[in-house]
């Protein structure tokens, strides 16, 4: 099993745990931290994380902020 598949498995265990009922939707964001050398591998296997999320009954929303900082800096005087 590769590092991305292992990370996806650990993510599945985490996302499958019951969520606290008293949390607002904004408090249910999850960040996956991984070595920068795995960026391309993770992006090509992102569906593993989507399937892990939806299989536990949670909605999936992917947010790509790759160019956000560069656009913000470019628009700043």
Secondary structure, DSSP 8 states (H G I E B T S, - for coil): --HHHHHHHHHHHHHTS---TT--GGG--------GGGHHHHHHTHHHHHHHHHHTT--------TTHHHHHHHH--
